[in-house]
Amino acid sequence: MRVHYVALLAAIIASVTAATESKLAASELAISARSITAGQNDLPVKRLLRKRTQEEDEDEDEDEDEDGDEDEERLFGINIPVIDDAFKNVQTTMMLNGMQKNRISADDAFVQFGLKADDIADDLLQTAEWKTWARYITMINKEHPDESIAGAMTQRYGADRVAQILTSAANNPTTKDLALTLEAAQLQRLLRLDAKPESIFTLFKLEKADDVFDSPQFAAWSNYLKLYNDKHPRNKKTVLDTLRANYDSDDKVITFLVSGANADNAVAAKLKDELVKTWIHEPAFMFKTLKLDEAGNGLLTNPVLPTWVEYMKAFNKEFPDLKVTMIQTFTQSYGDDKLAAILQAATKVPETETVAKNLQSAQFKQWMSQNKDPDDIFNLFKLKSSNLDTDSNADIWRAYYRAYETENPGVLFSFTP
């Protein structure tokens, strides 16, 4: 939508001026003619504006204080508010012309018109300040006026906030068309610059947005992605491509997709499934790729872990001959002693107590299958009879002792709890 502010203004002024001059001329003729009569009969000029009856004159005397001025304005055919508006428009035009002549930038005009980047009105596009600023931008950038307005707004508010402003304005019937036009102009401007989708993702600050996949910024970015792919049919980008380009590794992509409001979002879930399907390696390799081998005591609360477990299950189903378990993979990365300490600590945290006890039980069974008895675990942790009450690893040994004794009753060991 190209807003021809100057042409529209000129038309309004011409219309008002012509109407005013015409009516004033008619009034002057009437007054001149009646003035001759007034000179002959010594009647006040006011009475010559229109011949009245005595009753009308009496009524006028009663109401004169309230609406006498209004009657006279109406008789002359002059609409004062319209003239005031036209006068203001003339003043505005003169001011904008002066600013243009002095090469005032859009940024300086933004400040001059009282707009603030950190104080955005809900009805911004309806405010006189914004309209005047937008009008000035079209005066100094006539080639692409809509794109110029969108670009100037992006410069002052940031692309992410512009997306929010335009989405809000699009929900208002009064500003809907303007908002849609400016959004399209904003995207076309970026497309002319051939900006990469991953760059625009960052420009819209989507990595910081709350509830990102339901945000106005994501909607605007998705529209840009479509435009970009239409322009580059042989080099199309997907949302997942962009996420991988913007985050250094798949573990960060997964973390992004399962964190905060994204955790329950259908779009995020779909993207996560798409990502998992691209993995072709064994679970142990992906465990390290996702940096779960570096999680330490935070392993069981790591937001990426559930996705890895899903992948492990899918892998085991697809390749039953290569089936692996969680405890095998955990042990491969952490070793018996470190993993045991991680699980023991997690049993004392309500959030992870249940899963930690299940995994600890699986570890104990693995030790038994490897013919490791309580003495082996005692030595694994380098325990001494003198520090059994102070060494936290002694609790792991005691727990394993009880589990082993349940499976192998009556067996004696060097040390007993």
N, C-alpha and C positions, 0 to 999 in steps of 0.2 A: 504494500500500500504506500504509494508515494503521496505525501502530504504537501500540496502546493500552498504553503502558508502565505507567501507573498502575494500570489495571484488571488487567493481567497480574500485576503485583507483588502486588496485594491478594489475588488468587486463590491465588498460590503461598504467601503467608504464612498465609492462612486454612487452606489444606490442610495445611501443615506443622504449624501450631499445633494444629489439631483432632486430627491423628494423634498428635502428641506428648502432648497432654493426655489423650487416650483411653488411650494405652499407659501413661502415668505413673499414671493413676488405677487401671488394672488392676494395675500393679505394687505400688502402695501397698496395695491391698486384700489382695494376696497376702502382702505383708510383714506387715501387721497381723495377719492370721490366723496366720501362722507365728510371729509374735512371742509369741503366747500359748503355743504349744508350746515355744518357746525358753525362756520363763520357767519352764515346768514341768520341762524336762529340762536346763537350763543348757547348751544348745548354742549355738555362735557363730551370729550372724545370717547370716554368709556362707554357712554350710552350709544355711540355710533358704531360700536363693534357689531351690534345686532339690535334690531328694533325689538323692544320688549313691551309687554303689557305691564300695567301697573302692578298686577298681582305677581308677575315674575320678578319685578324689581323689589317688591316687598320680600319675596322669598329669598332673593339673592342677599338682601341686607341681613337676613337672619343667619344665612349659611356662609357669608363671605369670609368670616374668620377661619372656617374649617377648610373649605375647598374652593375659595375664590381663585387662588393661584392655579389650581388644577383646571378650572373652567377656562381660564384665560389661555393656558397652554393648549388645551384641547381645541379651542376656537382658532388659535393660530395654526393648528395642525402640526405642532412640533412635539416629538417624543423625546424628552430630555434624557432619560436613561440610555436610549440608543445612541444619542449624540455623545454622551459621556463615554460609552463603551468604544465608540469609533475614535473618540479623542485619545482614549487610553491606547488603542491599537496603533494610532498614528505615533503616539509617544514611544511605544514599544518598538515600532519599526524604525524610528529615528535612532533610538538607542542601539538597536542591533546593527543598523547600518554603520553607526559610529564605531561600534566594537569591531565590526568586520574591517573597517578602514584602518583601525589601529592594530589589526592582526592579533586580536585577543584569542588565545587558544581555547579549545573546548574545556580543558582542565581548569583554566583560570575563570572561564565563564561559569563553570559548575560552582565554584566558590562564590563568585559574584552574585549569582542568583539565589544564594542561601541554601543550596543543597549540601547534604552531608552524607559521606559514605557509610558512616557508622550509625546513622539515624534514618531509617527508611520507613516512610509512611506506608500503611497498608494499601492505600489507594494512590501510590506514587504516580502512576501514569495519568491520573486525573488532576494532579496538583498543578496550579498555575506556574510554579517554579520549574517543574519538570517540562511542562509544555513549552515554556519560553526557551529553556535550554535546548530542547530537541529542535525547536524551530531555528535557533541560531546554528546548530550543527548542520542542518540542511542548507543553510545559507553559505557556509564555508566549505561544505563538501557536497557539491551538487551532482557529482557523477553517480555515486551510490548512496543516496540519502539514508535509506533504511539501514544498510550495512554500517554506515557511519555512526548512526545513533546507537546501534547494537554494540559496535566497537568501542564507542566512547563510554557506554554504560559498563562494559566489561573492564575497561581501563580503570574506572572509578570504583565499581562495586565488586569486581571479581566475577569470573564466569560462573562460579557456583551460586553466588547470590543473585546474579542476573537470572539464572534458571529458576530460582525460587520466586523472584519478583514476577517473572512472566507467567509462571504457572498459576500464581495467585491471581494475576490480572486476567488470565484466560478463563477463570471461573466467574468473572464479572461480565455480564452481557454488555455493559457499556464499553469495556476495554478488551473484550475477547479478540476481536479482529486485529486490533493493534498489537496485542500480545503475540498472537500467532504469526503475524507479519514480522515482528522483531525477532522472534525465535528463529524463523526461517532465514531471516537476514543474517543472524548471528552464525548459524551453521554454514550458510553459503559463504560467508566471509572466511571462515576457517577452512572450508573446502577449497576456496580459491588459493589459499596459502598452502594447500596440500598437506595439512597437518596430520600426523600419524594418529590413529585412534588411541594408542597408548599415551601420547602426549596430551591429548584432549582429556583422557581419563584423569590425568594428574591435574590438568588445568581446572577441571570441575571439582577437584579435591575429593574424589570419590573414595579414596582410601581412608578418608577421615570422616566421611558422612555417616550419620546415624541411620540405621535401617536403610542401607545404601540402595538395595534393589527396589525399594518402593519410593525412593526419593525423586524429586523433580530433576535433580542433576543427572541421575541414571537414565531417566526417560529422555532427556535432551541428548545425552551421550549416545544412547541407542539409536536415536534418529540420525545422529551424525555418522555412526558406524554403517548404517544402511546407505547413506549418501556416498560415503567413502568406497564401499564395496561396489556400488553402481558405477562409480568412476574408475575403479580398478578391478574389473571382473576377473582378471587373471592373477590377482594377488589379494584375494579376499581375506579379511581378518575375522576371527570369531571373538566372542567375549572371553573365552578361555585363553586364546592366543594373547589377548591384551593383558589378562591377569598374570600370565606367565612372564610377559615382557616387563611388567611393572614390579613384579616381585622376584627376588633373586633365585628362589627355589620353590619346589612344590610344597615343601612343608609350610612356607609362608603363605602360599596360596590357600592351602587347606585351613590354616589358622584364620585367615581372613574370612573364609567361607563359613566357618563354624563358630565364629565369635559373635558375641552380642546378639543383636536382633537378627543377624543372618542365620543363626542356628536353627530358627524355625521357619525360614523363608524357602518357599518352593523353588524359586529360581536358583538360590544358592545350593540347595540339595541337588538339583539337576546338574549344575556345573561341577559339583563335587563328584557325582557319578561319572560324568564325562571325563574328568581328570583321571579317576581311578582306572577307567577303561584304557587309558593310554599307557598304563604301566605294563611292562612285559617281563620284568625281572622277578627273581625269587623273593619271597617275603623278607628274608634276612638282608638282602641288598636294599630293598625299599625301606627297611627299618633304619638303616644308616642314612639312606638318601633323605629321609624325612627328619634326620637328626634326632631320632628317638634314643639313640645310643648315647646322647649327650644330656638327656633329661635328668638323670640322677634321681634324687628323691622326689622330683616332680613328675616322674614317669607316669604314674597312674592318674594324674590330674592333667596331663598334657592334652590339649584339645585335638591334637592330631592322632592320638592313639586309637580312638574308636574307628577312624577311617582306615588305619592300617589293619586293624583286626578284621574289618569287612573285607579288605583286600586279601588277607591271609585265608579267610574262609572261602572266598571265591577261587583263589589259587588252588586250594586243597581239593575243591570240587572239580576243577578243570584238570588238575594233575594229581590224582590220588596216589600215584607212585612216588611223588615228591612231597607228600604231605608233611607239614611241620606243625609244631605246637607253639603257643605263646611262650611257655616256659623254656623251651629249647632255644628259641630266638633270643629271649631275654638273657639267658645264660651265656649264649655265644657272644653277646655284646658286653656283658657286665662281669661275667665270671660268677662262680658259686658264692663266694664270700660277700662281694659287693651287692649282688642281687638279693641275697638273704637279708642283708642289713636294710636295704630299701623296702623290702616287703614287711619286715618286722616293724619298722617305723610307721609304715602305712596302716598296720593293724591297730595302731593307737589313735588314728584319726577317724572320726565318725563317717566322714565323707567317703573314705576309701577302705574302711574296716572290712566289709564283706568281701569285696573283690580281692583284697590283700590276703585274707585268710584262705580264700580258694586257691590263689596262686601259690601261697606258702605250702598248702597241702600238696599241690602239684609238684612243687620243688622237692618236698620230702619223698614223694613217691619216685621221683626221678633219681634221687640219691639211693633209695633202696634198690631200684632196678640196676644201679651201678655198683651194688654191693658195698655201699658206704655205710658203716655203722656209726653209732654215737661217738666212739673214740676218734674216728676219722674227722668228724665235724669238730670235736674238741681240739684236735690238733690244727685243723684248718684255720680256726680263729686264734690259735696260739694262746689258749686259755691256760690259767694256772689255778691250782686249788686255792691260792691265796687271794685271787681277785675275782672269784665267782660272784661275789656280792656287789662288786662295783663295775664290772665289765658288762656293757649293754649286750654284747654278743653272747653272753652266757644265757640270756633268755632264749636265743635261737637254739642253742644246744639243748637246753631243757625241753623246749617244745618238740625238737626232733627226737629226743630220748623217749618222750612219752609216746609219740607216734610210732617209733620203731618198736617199742616194747609192746604196743597193742598188736602189731603185726607179727612180732616174734616174742611171745611171752616166755619168761624164764631164762632169757639170755643175760649173762653177767658181763659187766664192762669195767674198765679200770676206774672210771669215775662215775658216780651216781649223783643225781640232783639232790 
